[in-house]
Amino acid sequence: MKKILQLSLFAVLVAGLTTSCYRVQPDPGVESVLVYKPYIFGHGGVDDKPVSTGSTWCVFTTEHKEFPITPITITEDFANMIPSDNTPVSFSVYLKCQIRKGETPILYKNFGADWYANNLQASFRTMVRDKASAFKMFELASKREISSQLEKDIFNDIAEYTKKINLPVNIMQVSIGAVTPPEQVLTETKNTAAQNQSILTQKARADAELSRKQAEINKAIADMAYQKEMRMTIAEYLHLRQLEIEKEKVELIKDNKDVTIIFGGNSLPVTYPVK
């Protein structure tokens, strides 16, 4: 009877242990950190070895925290940030980073599950604001070389900071998105550009008119010089020009079929088809 009772108690114990366990099986590119919280026996704390492949069984009192070990991109939005000329701008900055493989227990133990929000976010945003506020609105919005330099400077600063606090995360890249001024500034810029283009168009038209005027003057001077050189009267010269114009008409349509030419003169115009 005593033996049966012992077997029954053992069976109950095994059943209890079986039903109070669960399996930890992280996805590819993810590490699980085990956090032991025993009720009676053993000791609590963070397991120094993460679960990265396969699976492991844990008792119900053990928690697990999952961390991606593939590169992740964190987006920080800056709305109406004030640059040096006090004209607000809006833009986004992208921080690409990667938790070092095998070091997720250190990350959780020293920095917690919300490691970015608690340890990096405020410093990163301050670095971006401090660097970007040294420039004017149009410099940030239109000069790519300034954005590139900001990306390099912010990258160096945030990478140095993560090393300083021993954060087990590799900083891979810092990127700045398009910098956008307020809508009213964009509208004013468009209006100014349209006005400038209108001024350029009017100037080009005026220059063309002046060029045409000068060409006509030059032609008149040349005509008078020719008339004088050939000792022709005005009537004779005009008659010569009329003949030249008629010749130009013929030259213009000589390769076209079924065209009728009208020649003018002192009498009735003469009309005949050109074949």
C-alpha positions as CSV (number, residue, x, y, z in Angstrom):
1,M,0.0,0.0,0.0
2,K,2.8,2.3,0.9
3,K,4.5,1.6,-2.5
4,I,1.3,2.3,-4.4
5,L,1.0,5.6,-2.5
6,Q,4.6,6.6,-3.4
7,L,4.0,5.7,-7.1
8,S,0.9,7.8,-7.1
9,L,2.6,10.8,-5.6
10,F,5.4,10.4,-8.1
11,A,2.9,10.3,-11.0
12,V,1.2,13.4,-9.7
13,L,4.6,15.2,-9.4
14,V,5.6,14.2,-12.9
15,A,2.2,15.3,-14.3
16,G,2.5,18.6,-12.5
17,L,6.0,19.2,-13.8
18,T,4.9,18.3,-17.3
19,T,1.9,20.5,-17.4
20,S,3.8,23.5,-15.9
21,C,6.5,23.5,-18.5
22,Y,6.5,25.3,-21.9
23,R,8.9,25.3,-24.9
24,V,10.9,28.3,-25.9
25,Q,11.7,28.2,-29.7
26,P,12.8,31.6,-31.2
27,D,12.4,32.4,-34.9
28,P,15.4,32.6,-37.2
29,G,17.3,35.9,-36.5
30,V,16.0,36.1,-33.0
31,E,17.6,35.3,-29.6
32,S,15.6,34.5,-26.5
33,V,16.9,35.5,-23.1
34,L,15.8,33.3,-20.2
35,V,14.9,34.9,-16.9
36,Y,14.6,32.5,-14.0
37,K,12.1,33.3,-11.2
38,P,11.8,30.2,-9.0
39,Y,9.2,30.1,-6.3
40,I,11.0,27.7,-4.0
41,F,14.1,26.0,-5.2
42,G,17.0,27.3,-7.3
43,H,18.1,30.8,-7.9
44,G,16.8,33.6,-10.0
45,G,18.4,35.8,-12.6
46,V,19.3,36.0,-16.3
47,D,20.8,33.0,-18.1
48,D,24.1,34.1,-19.6
49,K,23.5,31.8,-22.6
50,P,20.7,32.9,-25.0
51,V,18.5,30.5,-26.9
52,S,19.2,31.1,-30.6
53,T,18.6,27.8,-32.4
54,G,16.4,24.8,-31.7
55,S,14.2,24.9,-28.6
56,T,14.4,24.5,-24.9
57,W,11.9,23.6,-22.2
58,C,11.3,25.9,-19.3
59,V,9.2,25.8,-16.1
60,F,6.3,28.1,-15.9
61,T,8.1,30.5,-13.6
62,T,10.8,31.2,-16.1
63,E,10.2,34.2,-18.4
64,H,11.8,34.7,-21.8
65,K,12.6,38.0,-23.7
66,E,13.1,38.0,-27.4
67,F,15.6,40.3,-29.2
68,P,16.2,40.5,-33.0
69,I,19.8,40.0,-33.9
70,T,19.4,41.0,-37.6
71,P,19.8,44.7,-38.5
72,I,16.9,46.9,-37.5
73,T,16.1,50.5,-38.5
74,I,14.7,52.9,-36.0
75,T,12.9,56.0,-37.2
76,E,12.9,59.3,-35.4
77,D,10.6,62.0,-36.6
78,F,11.4,65.7,-36.0
79,A,8.5,68.1,-36.5
80,N,9.0,71.8,-36.7
81,M,12.6,71.7,-35.5
82,I,14.1,75.2,-35.4
83,P,17.3,75.8,-37.4
84,S,19.6,78.8,-37.1
85,D,17.3,81.1,-39.1
86,N,14.3,80.3,-36.9
87,T,12.3,78.8,-39.8
88,P,11.0,75.5,-38.7
89,V,11.6,72.3,-40.7
90,S,10.4,68.7,-40.5
91,F,12.3,65.6,-41.4
92,S,13.0,62.0,-40.3
93,V,16.3,60.4,-39.3
94,Y,16.9,56.7,-39.6
95,L,19.2,54.8,-37.3
96,K,20.3,51.4,-38.6
97,C,21.8,49.2,-35.9
98,Q,22.3,45.5,-34.9
99,I,22.4,43.8,-31.5
100,R,25.5,41.7,-31.2
101,K,24.9,38.0,-31.5
102,G,25.2,36.1,-28.2
103,E,25.2,39.3,-26.1
104,T,21.4,39.6,-25.7
105,P,21.6,38.5,-22.0
106,I,24.1,41.3,-21.3
107,L,21.8,43.7,-23.2
108,Y,18.8,42.7,-21.1
109,K,20.6,42.5,-17.8
110,N,22.3,45.9,-18.1
111,F,19.8,47.9,-20.3
112,G,16.5,46.2,-20.1
113,A,14.0,45.1,-22.8
114,D,13.4,48.7,-23.9
115,W,17.1,49.3,-24.3
116,Y,16.8,51.9,-27.1
117,A,14.0,54.0,-25.4
118,N,15.7,54.0,-22.0
119,N,19.3,54.4,-23.0
120,L,19.8,55.7,-26.5
121,Q,16.8,57.6,-27.8
122,A,17.1,60.9,-25.8
123,S,20.9,61.2,-26.6
124,F,20.3,60.4,-30.3
125,R,17.6,63.0,-30.7
126,T,19.7,65.6,-28.9
127,M,22.6,64.9,-31.2
128,V,20.4,65.3,-34.3
129,R,18.9,68.6,-33.0
130,D,22.3,70.1,-32.0
131,K,23.9,69.3,-35.3
132,A,21.0,70.3,-37.6
133,S,20.2,73.5,-35.7
134,A,23.6,75.0,-36.8
135,F,22.3,75.4,-40.4
136,K,19.7,77.5,-42.1
137,M,16.4,76.1,-43.4
138,F,17.3,76.3,-47.1
139,E,20.7,74.8,-46.5
140,L,19.1,71.8,-44.8
141,A,16.4,71.5,-47.4
142,S,18.5,71.9,-50.6
143,K,22.1,71.2,-50.0
144,R,22.8,67.5,-50.1
145,E,26.4,67.9,-49.1
146,I,25.2,69.4,-45.8
147,S,22.9,66.4,-45.2
148,S,25.8,64.0,-45.9
149,Q,28.1,65.7,-43.5
150,L,25.3,65.7,-40.8
151,E,24.9,61.9,-41.3
152,K,28.6,61.3,-40.9
153,D,28.9,63.5,-37.8
154,I,25.8,62.0,-36.1
155,F,26.9,58.5,-36.9
156,N,30.3,59.1,-35.3
157,D,28.7,60.6,-32.2
158,I,26.1,57.9,-31.6
159,A,28.6,55.1,-32.3
160,E,31.0,56.7,-29.8
161,Y,28.3,57.0,-27.2
162,T,27.2,53.3,-27.5
163,K,30.8,52.3,-26.8
164,K,31.0,54.7,-23.9
165,I,28.0,53.1,-22.1
166,N,29.1,49.5,-23.2
167,L,25.9,48.9,-25.1
168,P,26.2,45.6,-27.0
169,V,24.8,47.1,-30.2
170,N,26.6,48.0,-33.5
171,I,25.7,51.3,-35.1
172,M,25.6,50.6,-38.9
173,Q,24.2,53.8,-40.5
174,V,22.5,57.1,-40.0
175,S,20.3,58.5,-42.7
176,I,18.4,61.8,-43.0
177,G,15.2,61.9,-45.0
178,A,13.9,64.9,-47.0
179,V,13.9,68.1,-45.1
180,T,10.6,69.9,-45.6
181,P,9.8,73.6,-44.6
182,P,6.3,74.6,-43.6
183,E,3.6,74.7,-46.3
184,Q,3.5,78.5,-46.4
185,V,7.2,78.6,-47.0
186,L,6.9,76.1,-49.8
187,T,4.0,78.2,-51.3
188,E,6.0,81.4,-51.1
189,T,9.1,79.7,-52.6
190,K,7.0,78.5,-55.6
191,N,5.5,81.9,-56.1
192,T,9.0,83.5,-56.0
193,A,10.3,80.9,-58.5
194,A,7.3,81.6,-60.8
195,Q,8.0,85.4,-60.6
196,N,11.7,84.9,-61.3
197,Q,10.8,82.7,-64.3
198,S,8.4,85.4,-65.6
199,I,11.1,88.0,-65.3
200,L,13.6,85.8,-67.2
201,T,11.0,85.1,-69.9
202,Q,10.2,88.8,-70.3
203,K,13.9,89.6,-70.5
204,A,14.5,87.0,-73.1
205,R,11.6,88.4,-75.1
206,A,12.9,91.9,-74.8
207,D,16.4,90.8,-75.8
208,A,14.9,89.0,-78.9
209,E,13.1,92.2,-79.9
210,L,16.2,94.3,-79.5
211,S,18.1,91.7,-81.6
212,R,15.5,91.8,-84.3
213,K,15.5,95.6,-84.2
214,Q,19.2,95.7,-84.6
215,A,19.1,93.1,-87.4
216,E,16.5,95.3,-89.3
217,I,18.7,98.4,-88.8
218,N,21.8,96.5,-90.1
219,K,19.8,95.3,-93.1
220,A,18.6,98.8,-93.9
221,I,22.1,100.1,-93.7
222,A,23.3,97.4,-96.0
223,D,20.5,98.1,-98.5
224,M,21.3,101.8,-98.5
225,A,25.0,101.0,-99.0
226,Y,24.2,98.6,-101.9
227,Q,21.9,101.2,-103.5
228,K,24.5,103.9,-103.2
229,E,27.3,101.7,-104.5
230,M,25.3,100.6,-107.6
231,R,24.1,104.2,-108.2
232,M,20.5,103.1,-108.2
233,T,17.4,105.2,-107.6
234,I,15.0,104.2,-104.8
235,A,12.5,102.9,-107.4
236,E,15.1,100.8,-109.2
237,Y,16.3,99.3,-105.9
238,L,12.7,98.5,-104.8
239,H,12.1,96.8,-108.2
240,L,15.3,94.7,-107.7
241,R,14.1,93.7,-104.3
242,Q,10.7,92.7,-105.6
243,L,12.4,90.4,-108.2
244,E,14.5,88.9,-105.4
245,I,11.4,88.2,-103.3
246,E,9.7,86.5,-106.3
247,K,12.8,84.4,-106.8
248,E,12.7,83.4,-103.1
249,K,9.1,82.3,-103.5
250,V,10.1,80.0,-106.4
251,E,13.0,78.5,-104.3
252,L,10.7,77.8,-101.4
253,I,8.1,75.7,-103.4
254,K,10.1,74.4,-106.3
255,D,10.2,70.8,-104.8
256,N,6.4,70.8,-104.1
257,K,4.0,69.5,-106.6
258,D,0.7,71.1,-107.6
259,V,1.4,74.5,-106.2
260,T,0.1,77.7,-107.7
261,I,2.4,80.8,-107.7
262,I,1.0,84.4,-107.9
263,F,3.5,86.9,-109.1
264,G,2.8,90.5,-108.3
265,G,3.7,93.5,-110.5
266,N,2.6,96.9,-111.6
267,S,-0.3,95.3,-113.6
268,L,-2.6,92.4,-112.8
269,P,-0.8,89.5,-111.0
270,V,0.2,86.6,-113.2
271,T,-0.9,83.1,-111.9
272,Y,0.3,79.7,-113.2
273,P,0.7,76.2,-111.7
274,V,4.1,74.7,-111.0
275,K,4.5,71.1,-112.0
